Amino acid sequence: MAVDWSGLASEVLLTLDRGRSVPLRAQLEDQFRQAIRSGRLGVGDRVPSSRALAAALGLSRGLVQECYAQLQAEGYLVTRGGSATRVARAATRAGQAPSPPPPPPPRLVADFRSGVPDLASAPREDWTWAVREACRAAPNTELGYGDPAGHPRLREVLAAYLRRVRAAAASADQVVICSGMTQGLGLVLRALARQGLTRVAFEDPGPVAWMTATAAWSGLKAVPVPVDDRGVDVTALEASRAGAVVLTPAHQSPTGVVLAPERRLALIDWAARREAVIIEDDYDAEFRYDRDPVGALQGLAPDRVVALGTVSKSLAPVLRLGWIASPPRLAATLAGVKDLTDRGTPGLDQLALALMIETGRYDRHLRRMRAEYAARRDVLVQALAGHAPSVRLTGLAAGFHAVAHLSAGTAEQDVIQEARSRSVGLYGMSTYRSDHSPHPPQLVLGFGNTSQRAIQTGIALISDLLQSRH
Ligand SMILES: Cc1ncc(COP(=O)(O)O)c(C=O)c1O
């Protein structure tokens, strides 16, 4: 996008060396040529007025006008009918042409990408209200640096929310506000590494690449631990010699399995015996559809569990807001790492989230979305039952993705590729497995950002690919 500089020379960094024998006009021309060739000034950008540039650089206006005239003659600049002088389109030919923008991704009729909530339903009006209100009401003192651990009001509100909705055992001084769960996980792993942790386990299948990279960034070794239909295998965890594990107990990502009660207890027992830490990723716990919601593990063992939460699924990923509820002994270290990382999450956004929760807007939005996702889930179940009855669907208790089990012998990648040629986005389980194995062939079907109609159309378009070939 072309930039309209306000006309002040200080907005284009140009330096003249008055000690050199090269005349100032030649230096100025040369600086402009270099700025245009290197892309510092782009096509269509307005250059400062000759008056402003002359004043800023201590030159005569005539000299700057001569310089501009020369650059126009060379094709670097253009002036049309008395309007401002701009970088000419032809100028890029004189230097490196900027690389063309990448072609937009092809439009899909239905995209079953998981992990994305319904972006069209993001509560824009409520959020706009909350940000305006936070900005209007905040006293001047709150516009300075805040507590790196987070605004006390949001920490208080979130602790109460987590106690109420997730049966968590959290108080405000245990809560650290962060920029999404991604940052939260990085902070926790770094804080644990400072306290001597060297190995962290993660669920397999799971977000393998993300876990491995975040662990490495924190100086830790990541070890995969298998997940079966009752959740993480605690015996394998025991054997992994890890001092911490990252888990999604309420709705395993991506299998959708809910951690079985006996596994929850075995896990807590493991953590207590080993003095290990359970990092609970509670990413989509707001969206449960059965009558018997599971509380957060954190509530059962607050001294052993660090719970991570996010608004990425409940409101929108763009907000980059999340929280960590940690055992008291870790809270100060976490706040220290957060302080070093970014000095704290933007304060007005924190106040806006506090307002959203306090005024009931957050709960109201969740109620609406829970009903919508439940309807989409039902549409997916019915569409598959109608078009591809041999496909088994699991992981439907919560969230907005499920796993479709393809018949043995089906090549997961072939199905994905053929579906894409029919404008349907599918994603395989193999990318979530630490060994990338395509067996058994499974699809992770996200329906958070896929409308009911798109789900129906999409499944109808690929029904023959999903059906058993036997
Ligand atoms: C399981 C899981 N946890 C955490 C996250 C990241 O959340 P955030 O956007 O808060 O960083 C995602 C994002 O898709 C996810 O799928």
PDBQT file of the ligand as one rigid body, heavy atoms in Angstrom, charges set to zero:
ROOT
HETATM    1  C1  LIG A 501      -5.129 -27.566  21.411  1.00  0.00    +0.000 C 
HETATM    2  C2  LIG A 501      -4.801 -26.125  21.265  1.00  0.00    +0.000 A 
HETATM    3  N1  LIG A 501      -4.278 -25.472  22.286  1.00  0.00    +0.000 NA
HETATM    4  C3  LIG A 501      -3.927 -24.177  22.162  1.00  0.00    +0.000 A 
HETATM    5  C4  LIG A 501      -4.091 -23.483  21.006  1.00  0.00    +0.000 A 
HETATM    6  C5  LIG A 501      -3.564 -22.082  20.859  1.00  0.00    +0.000 C 
HETATM    7  O1  LIG A 501      -4.347 -21.141  21.380  1.00  0.00    +0.000 OA
HETATM    8  P1  LIG A 501      -3.983 -19.599  21.340  1.00  0.00    +0.000 P 
HETATM    9  O2  LIG A 501      -4.607 -19.028  20.123  1.00  0.00    +0.000 OA
HETATM   10  O3  LIG A 501      -4.581 -19.083  22.590  1.00  0.00    +0.000 OA
HETATM   11  O4  LIG A 501      -2.498 -19.414  21.322  1.00  0.00    +0.000 OA
HETATM   12  C6  LIG A 501      -4.656 -24.107  19.919  1.00  0.00    +0.000 A 
HETATM   13  C7  LIG A 501      -4.849 -23.361  18.658  1.00  0.00    +0.000 C 
HETATM   14  O5  LIG A 501      -5.406 -23.808  17.707  1.00  0.00    +0.000 OA
HETATM   15  C8  LIG A 501      -5.019 -25.461  20.041  1.00  0.00    +0.000 A 
HETATM   16  O6  LIG A 501      -5.580 -26.124  19.023  1.00  0.00    +0.000 OA
ENDROOT
TORSDOF 0
